């Protein structure tokens, strides 16, 4: 993946994570399941597209929710968003590796 594509993907993931955190911080929002799922999906998709650095995608997707929550209320419970993002990113990275391995095995077959 080129540096420009990686930078663009990083910006998209950071904005998506920030948007999720913003919605989660609204007084009327009380749906942790949706927040957790959104964070996991963003991290998963980024790691699957990139196929590299799952730790980066986990941080970019998941850091905003605890950052906003800790800054506003001092509660540390939202730190689990980083764990959710890490699981999503690891799964996406695993999928990318499996896809790459499958593609490599089909191109390594002798013609005939």
C-alpha positions, 0 to 999 in steps of 0.5 A: 500500500502506498504512503498516500493510500496509507495516509488517506486510510489513516485520516478516514479511520481517525475521522470515523473514530472521532465521529463515533466518539462524538456520537457516543458522548452525546447526552441522549446516546445510550447504546454501547452496543452500537458504539462497540460494533462501529469501532470494531467494524472501522478497525476491522475494515482498515486492517483488512484493506491495509493488510499491515499494522493492525495496532495502528488501526486499532489506536486510530479507531478506538482512542477517541472514545476513551479520550473524550470520556476520560476528559469529560467525566474522568471515567476509565470504563470506556478504555475498553474501546481500545480492546474492542478496536484491537480485536477488530483490527486483529480479525481484519489483519488475519483476514487480509493475511488469509486472503493474501495466502490464498492468492499466493497459493493459486499463483504458485501452481505449475501450469499444466 
